[in-house]
């Protein structure tokens, strides 16, 4: 059961606040078809990571320029298509509550900034002002750098932040950064052992306390 008191929030995007699974899988399916690659392998390593890292892993012999072109092609298609993008239930209401209480929050996503804006808008979820995106990092999840930078944006040490994530790479990054990780959704793996979980944002309550902000799942 989720019950944490923190000073700030670090929130992933895809699969955590916004569900773009159908579109993302379609884009990787097209990439796999172009290069004759194993789609299952791509999907097993891509979630939560910058797309360029996945392209590099799947096309290790390609020139860096070709890898970058493929990444640009995938993300350009993602900017033009919003089919199937929806809110993770309760996310918009949760973020409105965060804003009302002035709880410090930053998005920590492996997507570029422009793509993140498109997906938040398509899902009808408000985009917080502060964000760490693929444009801001030199090492993506599972490296802890994105969450360390997110905490720096808030001016709060990572250990005083809760990090909500839905992927193996994201959870590993959050925990290595020292944040209090929380799983969103159904993912099960070594990274989720002993980690609190919410299925979605419905029933997640926030209250201001003398110690900070208490975030808990309302059992009722």
Backbone as JSON, one array per atom type, in Angstrom:
{
  "sequence": "XXXXXXXXXXXXXXXXXXXXXXXXXXXXXXXXXXXXXXXXXXXXXXXXXXXXXXXXXXXXXXXXXXXXXXXXXXXXXXXXXXXXXXXXXXXXXXXXXXXXXXXXXXXXXXXXXXXXXXXXXXXXXXXXXXXXXXXXXXXXXXXXXXXXXXXXXXXXXXXXXXXXXXXXXXXXXXXXXXXXXXXXXXXXXXXXXXXXXXXXXXXXXXXXXXXXXXXXXXXX",
  "N": [[0.84, -1.2, 0.0], [0.57, 2.18, -0.88], [2.08, 4.76, 0.91], [3.61, 7.47, 1.55], [5.74, 10.11, 2.7], [6.93, 12.99, 1.33], [9.08, 15.49, -0.22], [9.05, 16.27, -2.84], [8.03, 15.45, -6.24], [8.82, 13.18, -8.84], [8.01, 12.35, -11.99], [7.47, 9.92, -14.4], [6.47, 9.77, -17.9], [5.22, 8.22, -20.29], [3.1, 5.5, -19.91], [2.89, 6.0, -17.27], [1.67, 8.52, -16.65], [0.52, 9.08, -19.07], [-0.88, 7.02, -21.53], [0.46, 5.66, -24.2], [0.84, 3.3, -25.43], [-0.16, 1.71, -27.61], [0.38, 3.28, -29.9], [3.18, 3.63, -29.71], [4.09, 0.99, -29.93], [3.24, 0.48, -32.52], [4.91, 2.21, -33.98], [7.43, 1.1, -33.45], [7.0, -1.37, -34.62], [6.91, -0.71, -37.32], [9.54, 0.2, -37.65], [10.93, -2.2, -37.14], [10.05, -3.72, -39.33], [11.16, -2.3, -41.46], [13.84, -2.93, -41.23], [14.04, -5.64, -40.97], [13.97, -6.8, -38.39], [13.68, -8.36, -35.11], [10.7, -7.95, -33.65], [9.72, -8.55, -31.08], [12.04, -8.6, -29.56], [12.81, -5.9, -29.77], [10.66, -4.62, -28.43], [11.06, -5.63, -25.92], [13.24, -4.3, -24.92], [12.9, -1.59, -25.26], [11.09, -0.03, -23.76], [10.69, 2.78, -21.74], [13.19, 3.79, -22.25], [15.42, 6.11, -23.96], [14.71, 6.56, -27.42], [16.82, 6.58, -29.24], [18.79, 5.06, -27.98], [17.68, 2.5, -28.12], [17.58, 2.16, -30.9], [20.32, 2.18, -31.46], [21.1, -0.16, -30.12], [19.75, -2.08, -31.63], [20.65, -1.69, -34.2], [23.57, -2.08, -34.37], [25.74, -2.01, -36.11], [25.36, 0.04, -37.81], [26.13, 3.29, -39.16], [26.7, 6.17, -37.06], [25.28, 8.4, -38.03], [23.24, 7.23, -39.54], [21.87, 5.86, -37.54], [20.95, 8.04, -36.06], [19.27, 9.21, -37.97], [17.28, 7.26, -38.15], [16.23, 7.34, -35.57], [15.24, 9.97, -35.64], [13.3, 9.69, -37.61], [11.45, 7.93, -36.43], [10.6, 9.49, -34.26], [9.62, 11.76, -35.52], [7.39, 10.7, -36.79], [5.95, 10.08, -34.52], [5.29, 12.62, -33.6], [3.38, 13.41, -35.4], [1.29, 11.68, -35.17], [-1.33, 10.77, -33.07], [-3.0, 8.78, -32.43], [-4.8, 6.65, -30.33], [-3.69, 7.53, -27.93], [-4.1, 7.99, -24.54], [-5.2, 9.13, -21.3], [-3.66, 7.89, -18.35], [-5.76, 6.48, -16.04], [-7.11, 8.9, -13.85], [-4.89, 10.56, -13.78], [-4.86, 13.28, -14.66], [-6.51, 14.59, -12.78], [-5.04, 14.09, -10.48], [-2.68, 15.57, -11.0], [-3.73, 18.14, -11.08], [-4.42, 18.42, -8.41], [-1.87, 18.29, -7.27], [-0.83, 20.7, -8.25], [-2.55, 22.53, -6.99], [-1.85, 22.2, -4.3], [0.71, 23.06, -4.39], [2.85, 21.31, -4.59], [6.12, 20.46, -5.24], [7.04, 19.41, -8.49], [8.35, 17.46, -11.16], [8.54, 16.36, -14.51], [10.02, 13.41, -15.71], [11.18, 12.13, -18.4], [11.89, 9.87, -21.12], [11.34, 10.75, -23.6], [11.69, 13.23, -26.24], [11.34, 16.81, -25.72], [9.39, 18.13, -27.35], [7.84, 16.01, -28.26], [6.86, 14.99, -25.87], [5.18, 17.1, -25.09], [3.21, 16.97, -27.09], [2.05, 14.47, -26.54], [1.08, 14.71, -23.9], [-0.85, 16.68, -24.36], [-2.55, 15.35, -26.19], [-3.6, 13.39, -24.56], [-5.0, 14.85, -22.75], [-3.9, 15.65, -20.36], [-2.47, 17.74, -17.94], [0.63, 19.38, -18.49], [3.31, 19.59, -16.38], [5.36, 22.43, -15.43], [8.14, 22.04, -15.09], [10.57, 19.88, -16.47], [12.55, 17.04, -17.29], [13.91, 15.87, -20.18], [14.62, 13.8, -23.1], [16.18, 15.57, -24.47], [17.77, 16.79, -22.64], [19.7, 15.24, -21.45], [22.69, 13.21, -21.09], [22.95, 10.59, -20.61], [20.64, 8.05, -20.64], [17.74, 6.56, -18.96], [18.35, 3.2, -18.01], [20.23, 4.64, -16.49], [20.88, 6.75, -13.69], [20.93, 9.48, -14.16], [18.75, 11.1, -15.35], [16.83, 11.29, -13.24], [18.33, 12.37, -11.18], [18.87, 14.88, -12.29], [16.25, 15.8, -12.44], [15.57, 16.08, -9.72], [17.39, 18.06, -9.08], [16.34, 20.18, -10.57], [14.1, 20.71, -9.04], [15.3, 21.55, -6.77], [15.66, 19.87, -4.64], [16.85, 17.15, -2.73], [17.39, 13.89, -4.18], [16.62, 11.76, -2.48], [14.53, 12.78, -1.01], [12.42, 12.74, -2.64], [9.62, 11.24, -4.34], [9.49, 8.86, -6.9], [7.65, 8.05, -9.64], [7.1, 5.34, -11.72], [6.89, 3.07, -14.55], [8.4, 1.16, -15.81], [11.11, -1.23, -16.23], [13.62, -0.05, -16.77], [13.17, 2.59, -15.94], [12.48, 2.32, -13.21], [14.83, 1.2, -12.2], [16.57, 3.33, -12.68], [15.46, 5.34, -11.04], [15.7, 4.24, -8.47], [18.46, 3.91, -8.24], [19.22, 6.54, -8.3], [18.42, 7.29, -5.82], [15.88, 7.99, -5.12], [12.54, 7.53, -3.77], [11.03, 4.92, -5.07], [8.05, 4.2, -6.92], [5.85, 1.89, -8.3], [3.89, 2.09, -11.22], [1.07, 0.67, -12.56], [1.13, -2.61, -14.13], [3.6, -3.84, -14.36], [5.94, -6.35, -13.53], [8.92, -7.34, -12.0], [12.44, -7.79, -11.2], [13.03, -5.24, -10.31], [10.79, -4.36, -9.0], [10.48, -5.54, -6.58], [9.58, -5.26, -3.26], [8.73, -2.68, -3.63], [6.37, -0.06, -3.42], [3.12, 0.01, -5.04], [0.86, 1.41, -7.44], [-2.13, 0.94, -9.3], [-3.33, 2.76, -10.99], [-4.06, 6.31, -11.02], [-6.37, 6.84, -9.68], [-7.87, 7.25, -6.6], [-5.52, 7.92, -5.33], [-4.3, 9.95, -2.89], [-3.35, 13.22, -1.73], [-1.88, 15.12, 0.84], [-0.93, 18.02, 2.66], [1.54, 18.11, 5.16], [3.23, 18.65, 8.34], [5.7, 17.57, 7.94], [6.04, 17.47, 5.21], [4.73, 16.39, 2.18], [2.16, 14.16, 2.2], [1.57, 11.24, 0.47], [-0.72, 8.94, -0.45], [-2.47, 5.86, -0.97], [-5.86, 5.68, -1.09], [-7.62, 3.45, 0.66], [-10.3, 3.23, 0.74]],
  "CA": [[0.0, 0.0, 0.0], [1.34, 3.41, -0.98], [1.94, 5.75, 1.97], [4.92, 8.11, 1.62], [5.81, 11.55, 2.92], [8.05, 13.44, 0.51], [9.15, 16.93, -0.48], [8.87, 16.53, -4.26], [7.62, 14.35, -7.1], [9.46, 12.97, -10.13], [7.02, 11.53, -12.66], [7.63, 9.48, -15.77], [5.32, 10.11, -18.73], [4.56, 7.11, -20.97], [2.77, 4.38, -19.05], [2.74, 6.48, -15.9], [0.63, 9.55, -16.72], [-0.06, 9.02, -20.41], [-0.77, 5.69, -22.12], [0.62, 5.7, -25.65], [1.39, 1.98, -25.76], [-0.55, 1.24, -28.94], [1.11, 4.04, -30.91], [4.61, 3.33, -29.62], [4.32, -0.34, -30.49], [3.08, 0.59, -33.97], [6.11, 2.83, -34.53], [8.52, 0.11, -33.41], [6.67, -2.4, -35.61], [7.34, -0.18, -38.61], [11.01, 0.18, -37.63], [11.35, -3.6, -37.28], [9.77, -4.15, -40.7], [12.12, -1.65, -42.37], [15.18, -3.49, -41.09], [13.99, -7.08, -40.79], [14.39, -7.06, -37.02], [12.77, -9.08, -34.23], [9.89, -6.98, -32.92], [9.64, -8.91, -29.66], [13.3, -8.14, -28.95], [12.75, -4.44, -29.66], [9.72, -4.22, -27.38], [11.58, -6.06, -24.61], [14.31, -3.42, -24.43], [12.68, -0.19, -25.61], [10.2, 0.74, -22.9], [11.3, 3.61, -20.71], [14.52, 4.23, -22.65], [15.45, 6.97, -25.15], [14.6, 5.76, -28.64], [18.12, 6.44, -29.88], [19.49, 3.95, -27.35], [17.14, 1.27, -28.69], [18.05, 2.07, -32.29], [21.74, 1.79, -31.42], [21.19, -1.57, -29.73], [19.21, -2.94, -32.68], [21.44, -1.47, -35.42], [24.9, -1.76, -33.83], [26.73, -1.85, -37.17], [25.03, 1.22, -38.62], [26.86, 4.51, -38.86], [25.95, 7.04, -36.13], [24.36, 9.26, -38.76], [22.07, 6.43, -39.89], [21.14, 5.63, -36.3], [20.26, 9.28, -35.74], [18.17, 9.38, -38.93], [16.19, 6.36, -37.77], [15.61, 7.93, -34.38], [14.47, 11.15, -36.06], [12.13, 9.22, -38.37], [10.5, 7.39, -35.47], [10.02, 10.54, -33.43], [8.82, 12.62, -36.38], [6.1, 10.03, -36.94], [5.25, 10.21, -33.24], [4.75, 13.98, -33.49], [2.26, 13.58, -36.32], [0.24, 10.71, -34.88], [-1.75, 10.72, -31.66], [-4.04, 7.77, -32.32], [-4.72, 5.71, -29.22], [-3.07, 8.1, -26.73], [-5.11, 8.29, -23.53], [-4.75, 9.38, -19.93], [-3.7, 6.84, -17.33], [-6.91, 6.95, -15.26], [-6.91, 9.71, -12.66], [-3.64, 11.34, -13.83], [-5.12, 14.72, -14.76], [-7.02, 15.06, -11.5], [-3.92, 14.05, -9.54], [-1.78, 16.69, -11.26], [-4.41, 19.36, -10.65], [-4.28, 18.46, -6.95], [-0.46, 18.63, -7.04], [-0.69, 22.14, -8.5], [-3.28, 23.26, -5.95], [-1.1, 22.11, -3.04], [2.05, 23.58, -4.66], [3.82, 20.24, -4.37], [7.11, 20.52, -6.31], [6.93, 18.25, -9.38], [9.03, 17.52, -12.45], [8.43, 15.21, -15.38], [11.3, 12.81, -16.08], [10.78, 11.27, -19.51], [12.88, 9.55, -22.14], [10.91, 11.36, -24.85], [12.08, 14.63, -26.44], [10.4, 17.78, -25.14], [8.25, 18.41, -28.22], [6.99, 14.82, -28.29], [6.17, 14.94, -24.58], [4.09, 18.09, -25.11], [2.15, 16.44, -27.96], [1.36, 13.34, -25.9], [0.29, 15.23, -22.79], [-2.01, 17.37, -24.93], [-3.45, 14.36, -26.78], [-4.24, 12.65, -23.48], [-5.75, 15.75, -21.9], [-3.23, 15.69, -19.06], [-1.67, 18.97, -17.87], [2.08, 19.18, -18.47], [3.98, 20.47, -15.41], [6.31, 23.38, -16.0], [9.5, 21.53, -15.05], [10.7, 18.56, -17.08], [13.79, 16.52, -17.84], [13.56, 15.09, -21.36], [15.77, 13.25, -23.83], [16.99, 16.68, -24.94], [18.52, 17.38, -21.53], [20.55, 14.25, -20.79], [23.75, 12.53, -21.84], [22.78, 9.16, -20.32], [19.23, 7.82, -20.38], [17.36, 5.45, -18.1], [18.38, 3.04, -16.55], [21.17, 5.49, -15.78], [20.13, 7.62, -12.77], [21.08, 10.9, -14.47], [17.51, 11.87, -15.51], [16.18, 11.57, -11.96], [19.2, 13.3, -10.46], [18.62, 16.2, -12.86], [14.91, 16.21, -12.04], [15.63, 16.55, -8.34], [18.1, 19.34, -9.11], [15.38, 21.2, -11.03], [13.22, 21.03, -7.92], [16.09, 22.03, -5.64], [15.4, 18.92, -3.57], [17.69, 15.97, -2.91], [16.59, 12.76, -4.69], [16.08, 10.94, -1.4], [13.32, 13.39, -0.47], [11.43, 12.71, -3.72], [9.03, 9.99, -4.82], [9.59, 8.73, -8.36], [6.64, 7.12, -10.14], [7.61, 4.75, -12.95], [6.2, 1.84, -14.95], [9.28, 0.29, -16.59], [12.32, -1.73, -15.58], [14.67, 0.95, -16.89], [12.84, 3.74, -15.12], [12.57, 1.98, -11.79], [16.25, 1.06, -11.88], [17.14, 4.68, -12.64], [14.96, 6.05, -9.86], [16.26, 3.66, -7.24], [19.89, 4.21, -8.2], [19.33, 7.97, -7.97], [18.14, 7.45, -4.4], [14.49, 8.39, -4.9], [11.6, 6.5, -3.31], [10.36, 4.49, -6.29], [6.69, 3.66, -6.86], [5.47, 1.28, -9.57], [2.57, 2.4, -11.75], [0.64, -0.34, -13.52], [1.2, -4.05, -13.9], [4.93, -4.42, -14.57], [6.55, -7.14, -12.46], [10.29, -7.71, -12.3], [13.33, -7.65, -10.04], [13.04, -3.85, -9.84], [9.57, -4.04, -8.27], [10.45, -6.24, -5.29], [9.58, -4.38, -2.1], [8.4, -1.31, -4.05], [4.91, 0.14, -3.43], [2.53, 0.01, -6.38], [-0.51, 1.83, -7.71], [-2.56, 0.5, -10.63], [-3.49, 4.02, -11.69], [-4.06, 7.44, -10.08], [-7.64, 6.93, -8.97], [-7.72, 6.86, -5.2], [-4.26, 8.4, -4.75], [-4.58, 11.2, -2.2], [-2.21, 14.03, -1.28], [-2.17, 16.12, 1.86], [0.23, 18.72, 3.19], [1.77, 17.86, 6.58], [4.37, 19.4, 8.86], [6.93, 16.94, 7.43], [6.11, 17.57, 3.76], [3.49, 16.04, 1.5], [1.84, 12.74, 2.34], [0.93, 10.66, -0.71], [-1.17, 7.62, -0.04], [-3.58, 5.28, -1.7], [-7.04, 5.61, -0.25], [-8.16, 2.1, 0.6], [-11.75, 3.31, 0.57]],
  "C": [[0.88, 1.25, 0.0], [1.03, 4.33, 0.2], [3.33, 6.35, 2.21], [4.76, 9.58, 1.98], [7.09, 12.05, 2.26], [8.02, 14.96, 0.39], [8.93, 17.27, -1.94], [8.5, 15.26, -5.01], [8.41, 14.36, -8.4], [8.61, 11.95, -10.87], [7.43, 11.2, -14.09], [6.38, 9.87, -16.57], [4.62, 8.86, -19.26], [4.36, 5.92, -20.03], [2.55, 4.76, -17.61], [1.62, 7.51, -15.8], [-0.17, 9.46, -18.01], [0.16, 7.61, -20.96], [-0.74, 5.81, -23.64], [1.13, 4.36, -26.17], [1.08, 1.55, -27.19], [0.23, 1.96, -30.03], [2.59, 3.7, -30.89], [4.92, 1.97, -30.22], [4.15, -0.33, -32.01], [4.33, 1.19, -34.61], [7.3, 1.87, -34.52], [8.26, -1.04, -34.38], [7.13, -1.97, -36.99], [8.86, -0.17, -38.72], [11.53, -1.24, -37.84], [11.16, -4.09, -38.71], [10.78, -3.55, -41.68], [13.47, -2.36, -42.37], [15.2, -5.0, -40.89], [14.41, -7.53, -39.4], [13.3, -7.77, -36.23], [12.0, -8.08, -33.38], [9.84, -7.28, -31.44], [10.89, -8.45, -28.92], [13.28, -6.63, -28.76], [11.85, -4.03, -28.5], [10.23, -4.6, -25.99], [12.62, -5.11, -24.05], [13.99, -1.93, -24.57], [11.94, 0.61, -24.55], [10.96, 1.48, -21.82], [12.65, 4.17, -21.08], [14.42, 5.24, -23.8], [15.46, 6.13, -26.42], [15.94, 5.58, -29.34], [18.91, 5.29, -29.28], [19.0, 2.62, -27.91], [17.6, 1.08, -30.13], [19.51, 1.62, -32.32], [21.9, 0.31, -31.07], [20.76, -2.49, -30.87], [19.97, -2.81, -34.0], [22.88, -1.15, -35.04], [25.95, -1.5, -34.9], [26.46, -0.64, -38.05], [25.9, 2.4, -38.21], [26.03, 5.38, -37.91], [24.94, 7.93, -36.83], [23.09, 8.51, -39.15], [21.22, 6.15, -38.66], [20.34, 6.88, -35.92], [19.09, 9.52, -36.68], [16.99, 8.48, -38.57], [15.46, 6.88, -36.54], [14.73, 9.11, -34.77], [13.2, 10.73, -36.81], [11.05, 8.7, -37.43], [9.82, 8.52, -34.71], [9.24, 11.55, -34.25], [7.43, 12.02, -36.6], [5.28, 10.16, -35.66], [4.65, 11.59, -33.03], [3.49, 14.16, -34.31], [1.07, 12.7, -35.97], [-0.07, 10.68, -33.39], [-2.82, 9.67, -31.45], [-3.77, 6.85, -31.13], [-4.08, 6.26, -27.96], [-4.17, 8.51, -25.75], [-4.44, 8.56, -22.18], [-4.7, 8.07, -19.15], [-4.76, 7.29, -16.32], [-6.53, 7.7, -13.98], [-5.71, 10.64, -12.72], [-3.91, 12.84, -13.85], [-5.6, 15.28, -13.43], [-5.9, 15.09, -10.45], [-3.01, 15.25, -9.75], [-2.43, 18.03, -10.91], [-4.3, 19.52, -9.13], [-2.85, 18.84, -6.56], [-0.25, 20.14, -7.19], [-1.36, 22.96, -7.4], [-2.5, 23.3, -4.64], [0.31, 22.67, -3.17], [3.13, 22.57, -4.27], [4.83, 20.29, -5.52], [7.1, 19.24, -7.16], [7.71, 18.51, -10.66], [8.73, 16.23, -13.21], [9.83, 14.72, -15.71], [11.0, 11.76, -17.14], [11.92, 11.02, -20.47], [12.49, 10.1, -23.51], [11.52, 12.75, -25.0], [10.98, 15.57, -25.96], [9.18, 18.0, -26.03], [7.3, 17.22, -28.28], [6.22, 14.68, -26.98], [4.98, 15.89, -24.58], [2.92, 17.59, -25.94], [1.36, 15.35, -27.24], [0.56, 13.78, -24.68], [-0.99, 15.88, -23.32], [-3.03, 16.37, -25.48], [-4.23, 13.61, -25.71], [-5.1, 13.53, -22.58], [-5.21, 15.83, -20.49], [-2.37, 16.95, -19.0], [-0.18, 18.66, -17.74], [2.7, 20.13, -17.44], [5.06, 21.32, -16.06], [7.72, 22.8, -16.1], [9.56, 20.12, -15.64], [12.14, 18.29, -17.47], [13.39, 15.6, -18.98], [14.82, 14.53, -22.01], [16.7, 14.35, -24.33], [17.98, 17.19, -23.89], [19.6, 16.47, -20.95], [21.66, 13.76, -21.71], [23.71, 11.03, -21.6], [21.33, 8.94, -19.92], [18.99, 6.68, -19.4], [17.79, 4.13, -18.75], [19.46, 3.81, -15.8], [20.38, 6.45, -14.88], [20.13, 9.09, -13.16], [19.75, 11.65, -14.63], [16.83, 12.22, -14.19], [17.03, 12.49, -11.09], [18.97, 14.72, -10.96], [17.23, 16.71, -12.48], [14.88, 16.75, -10.63], [16.35, 17.9, -8.26], [17.19, 20.47, -9.58], [14.47, 21.65, -9.89], [13.98, 21.68, -6.76], [15.92, 21.16, -4.41], [16.3, 17.7, -3.79], [16.83, 14.79, -3.36], [15.94, 11.93, -3.6], [14.83, 11.5, -0.76], [12.2, 13.42, -1.51], [10.87, 11.31, -3.91], [9.1, 10.0, -6.33], [8.62, 7.65, -8.82], [7.03, 6.66, -11.53], [6.86, 3.46, -13.27], [7.11, 0.85, -15.65], [10.48, -0.15, -15.77], [13.41, -0.67, -15.6], [14.41, 2.14, -15.98], [12.95, 3.47, -13.64], [14.01, 1.82, -11.35], [16.91, 2.43, -11.76], [16.74, 5.42, -11.38], [15.61, 5.55, -8.59], [17.75, 3.97, -7.13], [20.13, 5.68, -7.86], [19.07, 8.24, -6.5], [16.73, 7.89, -4.09], [13.68, 7.22, -4.37], [10.75, 6.09, -4.51], [8.97, 3.94, -5.98], [6.36, 3.12, -8.24], [4.06, 1.74, -9.94], [2.21, 1.32, -12.77], [1.0, -1.74, -13.12], [2.59, -4.65, -14.02], [5.42, -5.14, -13.32], [7.96, -7.52, -12.89], [11.15, -7.52, -11.08], [13.29, -6.24, -9.45], [11.82, -3.5, -8.99], [9.5, -4.69, -6.89], [10.55, -5.23, -4.15], [9.21, -2.94, -2.4], [6.88, -1.14, -4.01], [4.39, 0.33, -4.85], [1.15, 0.67, -6.36], [-0.87, 1.31, -9.1], [-2.78, 1.69, -11.55], [-3.64, 5.1, -10.62], [-5.37, 7.62, -9.34], [-7.44, 6.45, -7.53], [-6.4, 7.25, -4.57], [-4.5, 9.8, -4.18], [-3.29, 11.9, -1.79], [-2.69, 14.96, -0.18], [-0.86, 16.75, 2.34], [0.33, 18.44, 4.69], [2.94, 18.7, 7.05], [5.68, 18.86, 8.3], [7.09, 17.09, 5.93], [4.76, 17.3, 3.14], [3.28, 14.53, 1.63], [1.06, 12.28, 1.11], [0.55, 9.23, -0.35], [-2.3, 7.16, -0.94], [-4.73, 5.1, -0.74], [-7.69, 4.24, -0.39], [-9.67, 2.11, 0.41], [-12.14, 3.64, -0.83]]
}
